[in-house]
Amino acid sequence: VRAGFHERLGVQYQWHNRGYADFEDFLKSLPSKRRTQIRRERKEVAQQGLRIETISGKDVTPPLIDAMFEFYRVTVDKFFWGRRYLNRAFFETVFATMGEAIEIVVAFDGKKPIGGAFNLRGRRRIFGRYWGATRDVPFLHFNVCYYASVERAIALGLDAFEPGAG
């Protein structure tokens, strides 16, 4: 409270790679109940015909940038405390200038993006930052924001995934 600052408490979760061979190897490290739950959540999204894909660099097209901005806008506007401090130009600029350091995890219904997460990738870890969706789908949030990036971190041999505050 000194100098006019207020204390803010929060929680940030982190996932650390313990040398997993693949996502299934990671699941085997979890208690049976949690492992079963994650498998069910991933299966549920797949059974709805949704596809989840991680896209970066030159593969991020202007329509995907539009979708990511829309996901951000919809999510911020949904909460009374939300403030839209990023604009479309921000998304355009970071995708144009940061290349492979920016990764988006996108949920597609056919060819239509319906949800996505905006991640930053460092040399040894992935940092999750923004999530949004234009359609409510059970378990989509965890599939897009957590499971896909944990799976990617394992595949790339990264040390950790920091999904952000939550």
C-alpha positions as a Markdown table, in Angstrom:
| # | Residue | x | y | z |
|---|---|---|---|---|
| 1 | Val | 0.0 | 0.0 | 0.0 |
| 2 | Arg | 3.0 | 2.3 | 0.2 |
| 3 | Ala | 3.3 | 4.8 | -2.6 |
| 4 | Gly | -0.3 | 4.3 | -3.5 |
| 5 | Phe | 0.1 | 0.7 | -4.7 |
| 6 | His | -2.4 | -2.0 | -3.7 |
| 7 | Glu | -1.5 | -5.6 | -3.1 |
| 8 | Arg | -2.9 | -8.1 | -5.6 |
| 9 | Leu | -2.9 | -11.8 | -4.9 |
| 10 | Gly | -3.3 | -14.4 | -7.6 |
| 11 | Val | -2.6 | -17.9 | -8.6 |
| 12 | Gln | -0.6 | -19.1 | -11.5 |
| 13 | Tyr | -0.4 | -22.7 | -12.4 |
| 14 | Gln | 2.7 | -24.2 | -14.1 |
| 15 | Trp | 3.3 | -27.6 | -15.7 |
| 16 | His | 6.8 | -29.0 | -15.7 |
| 17 | Asn | 8.0 | -31.7 | -18.1 |
| 18 | Arg | 9.5 | -34.6 | -16.2 |
| 19 | Gly | 10.9 | -36.1 | -19.4 |
| 20 | Tyr | 7.7 | -37.5 | -20.7 |
| 21 | Ala | 7.9 | -39.4 | -24.0 |
| 22 | Asp | 4.4 | -38.2 | -25.1 |
| 23 | Phe | 1.1 | -37.0 | -23.7 |
| 24 | Glu | 0.0 | -40.6 | -22.8 |
| 25 | Asp | 3.2 | -41.0 | -20.8 |
| 26 | Phe | 2.3 | -37.8 | -18.9 |
| 27 | Leu | -1.2 | -39.1 | -18.3 |
| 28 | Lys | 0.3 | -42.3 | -16.8 |
| 29 | Ser | 1.9 | -40.1 | -14.1 |
| 30 | Leu | -1.5 | -38.9 | -12.9 |
| 31 | Pro | -3.8 | -40.7 | -10.5 |
| 32 | Ser | -6.3 | -42.9 | -12.3 |
| 33 | Lys | -9.3 | -40.7 | -11.7 |
| 34 | Arg | -7.6 | -37.6 | -13.2 |
| 35 | Arg | -6.2 | -39.6 | -16.1 |
| 36 | Thr | -9.6 | -40.9 | -16.9 |
| 37 | Gln | -11.2 | -37.5 | -16.7 |
| 38 | Ile | -8.6 | -35.9 | -19.1 |
| 39 | Arg | -9.1 | -38.7 | -21.6 |
| 40 | Arg | -12.9 | -38.3 | -21.4 |
| 41 | Glu | -12.6 | -34.5 | -21.9 |
| 42 | Arg | -10.4 | -34.9 | -24.9 |
| 43 | Lys | -12.6 | -37.6 | -26.4 |
| 44 | Glu | -15.7 | -35.5 | -25.9 |
| 45 | Val | -14.4 | -32.6 | -27.9 |
| 46 | Ala | -13.2 | -35.0 | -30.7 |
| 47 | Gln | -16.7 | -36.7 | -30.8 |
| 48 | Gln | -18.2 | -33.3 | -31.4 |
| 49 | Gly | -16.2 | -33.2 | -34.6 |
| 50 | Leu | -13.9 | -30.5 | -33.4 |
| 51 | Arg | -10.2 | -30.4 | -34.4 |
| 52 | Ile | -7.6 | -28.6 | -32.3 |
| 53 | Glu | -4.5 | -27.4 | -34.0 |
| 54 | Thr | -1.4 | -25.4 | -33.0 |
| 55 | Ile | -0.4 | -22.9 | -35.6 |
| 56 | Ser | 2.6 | -20.5 | -35.7 |
| 57 | Gly | 4.7 | -18.3 | -37.9 |
| 58 | Lys | 3.7 | -17.9 | -41.6 |
| 59 | Asp | 0.9 | -20.4 | -41.2 |
| 60 | Val | -1.1 | -17.8 | -39.2 |
| 61 | Thr | -3.3 | -16.2 | -41.9 |
| 62 | Pro | -5.2 | -12.9 | -41.7 |
| 63 | Pro | -8.5 | -14.8 | -41.2 |
| 64 | Leu | -7.0 | -16.6 | -38.2 |
| 65 | Ile | -5.7 | -13.2 | -36.8 |
| 66 | Asp | -9.3 | -11.9 | -37.2 |
| 67 | Ala | -10.6 | -15.0 | -35.3 |
| 68 | Met | -8.0 | -14.6 | -32.5 |
| 69 | Phe | -9.0 | -10.9 | -32.0 |
| 70 | Glu | -12.7 | -11.9 | -32.0 |
| 71 | Phe | -12.0 | -14.6 | -29.3 |
| 72 | Tyr | -10.2 | -12.0 | -27.2 |
| 73 | Arg | -12.9 | -9.4 | -27.7 |
| 74 | Val | -15.8 | -11.7 | -26.9 |
| 75 | Thr | -14.1 | -13.0 | -23.8 |
| 76 | Val | -13.1 | -9.6 | -22.4 |
| 77 | Asp | -16.5 | -8.2 | -23.1 |
| 78 | Lys | -18.2 | -11.1 | -21.3 |
| 79 | Phe | -16.8 | -9.9 | -17.9 |
| 80 | Phe | -17.8 | -6.7 | -16.2 |
| 81 | Trp | -14.1 | -6.2 | -15.1 |
| 82 | Gly | -12.8 | -6.9 | -18.6 |
| 83 | Arg | -11.0 | -4.1 | -20.4 |
| 84 | Arg | -10.2 | -4.3 | -24.1 |
| 85 | Tyr | -6.6 | -2.9 | -24.1 |
| 86 | Leu | -5.5 | -4.9 | -27.1 |
| 87 | Asn | -6.7 | -4.0 | -30.6 |
| 88 | Arg | -6.7 | -5.8 | -34.0 |
| 89 | Ala | -3.5 | -4.0 | -34.9 |
| 90 | Phe | -1.7 | -5.6 | -31.9 |
| 91 | Phe | -2.5 | -9.1 | -33.1 |
| 92 | Glu | -1.4 | -8.2 | -36.7 |
| 93 | Thr | 1.8 | -6.7 | -35.5 |
| 94 | Val | 2.9 | -9.6 | -33.2 |
| 95 | Phe | 2.1 | -12.2 | -35.8 |
| 96 | Ala | 4.1 | -10.2 | -38.4 |
| 97 | Thr | 7.1 | -9.5 | -36.2 |
| 98 | Met | 7.5 | -12.4 | -33.8 |
| 99 | Gly | 7.2 | -15.4 | -36.1 |
| 100 | Glu | 7.5 | -18.8 | -34.5 |
| 101 | Ala | 7.5 | -17.2 | -31.0 |
| 102 | Ile | 3.8 | -16.8 | -31.3 |
| 103 | Glu | 1.6 | -19.9 | -31.3 |
| 104 | Ile | -2.1 | -20.1 | -31.4 |
| 105 | Val | -4.1 | -23.2 | -30.4 |
| 106 | Val | -7.3 | -23.1 | -32.5 |
| 107 | Ala | -10.4 | -25.2 | -32.2 |
| 108 | Phe | -12.1 | -25.7 | -35.6 |
| 109 | Asp | -15.6 | -26.9 | -36.4 |
| 110 | Gly | -14.9 | -28.0 | -40.0 |
| 111 | Lys | -13.0 | -25.0 | -41.4 |
| 112 | Lys | -14.5 | -22.5 | -39.0 |
| 113 | Pro | -12.4 | -21.4 | -35.9 |
| 114 | Ile | -14.6 | -21.4 | -32.8 |
| 115 | Gly | -12.1 | -20.9 | -30.0 |
| 116 | Gly | -8.4 | -20.3 | -29.5 |
| 117 | Ala | -5.6 | -19.6 | -27.1 |
| 118 | Phe | -2.7 | -17.1 | -27.7 |
| 119 | Asn | 0.6 | -18.4 | -26.5 |
| 120 | Leu | 4.2 | -17.2 | -26.5 |
| 121 | Arg | 7.0 | -19.7 | -26.9 |
| 122 | Gly | 10.4 | -19.2 | -25.4 |
| 123 | Arg | 13.5 | -21.3 | -25.8 |
| 124 | Arg | 12.5 | -23.7 | -23.0 |
| 125 | Arg | 8.8 | -23.1 | -22.2 |
| 126 | Ile | 5.4 | -22.0 | -23.5 |
| 127 | Phe | 3.5 | -19.1 | -21.9 |
| 128 | Gly | -0.2 | -19.0 | -22.3 |
| 129 | Arg | -1.9 | -15.6 | -22.3 |
| 130 | Tyr | -5.3 | -15.2 | -23.9 |
| 131 | Trp | -8.2 | -17.5 | -24.5 |
| 132 | Gly | -11.6 | -17.0 | -26.0 |
| 133 | Ala | -14.4 | -18.8 | -27.9 |
| 134 | Thr | -17.4 | -17.7 | -29.9 |
| 135 | Arg | -19.3 | -20.9 | -28.9 |
| 136 | Asp | -19.6 | -22.6 | -25.6 |
| 137 | Val | -18.5 | -26.2 | -25.9 |
| 138 | Pro | -18.0 | -28.5 | -22.9 |
| 139 | Phe | -14.3 | -29.1 | -22.1 |
| 140 | Leu | -13.1 | -26.9 | -25.0 |
| 141 | His | -11.4 | -24.5 | -22.6 |
| 142 | Phe | -9.1 | -27.2 | -21.1 |
| 143 | Asn | -8.5 | -28.9 | -24.4 |
| 144 | Val | -7.4 | -25.6 | -26.1 |
| 145 | Cys | -5.7 | -23.8 | -23.1 |
| 146 | Tyr | -4.0 | -26.7 | -21.4 |
| 147 | Tyr | -3.9 | -30.2 | -22.9 |
| 148 | Ala | -2.8 | -29.1 | -26.4 |
| 149 | Ser | 0.1 | -27.0 | -25.1 |
| 150 | Val | 1.2 | -29.6 | -22.6 |
| 151 | Glu | 1.2 | -32.1 | -25.5 |
| 152 | Arg | 3.2 | -29.6 | -27.7 |
| 153 | Ala | 5.7 | -28.9 | -24.9 |
| 154 | Ile | 6.3 | -32.6 | -24.6 |
| 155 | Ala | 6.7 | -33.1 | -28.3 |
| 156 | Leu | 9.2 | -30.2 | -28.5 |
| 157 | Gly | 11.1 | -31.3 | -25.5 |
| 158 | Leu | 10.4 | -28.1 | -23.6 |
| 159 | Asp | 10.8 | -27.7 | -19.8 |
| 160 | Ala | 7.5 | -26.2 | -18.9 |
| 161 | Phe | 4.2 | -24.7 | -19.8 |
| 162 | Glu | 2.9 | -21.7 | -17.9 |
| 163 | Pro | -0.8 | -21.3 | -18.8 |
| 164 | Gly | -1.2 | -18.0 | -17.0 |
| 165 | Ala | -3.4 | -16.9 | -14.1 |
| 166 | Gly | -6.6 | -18.7 | -13.4 |
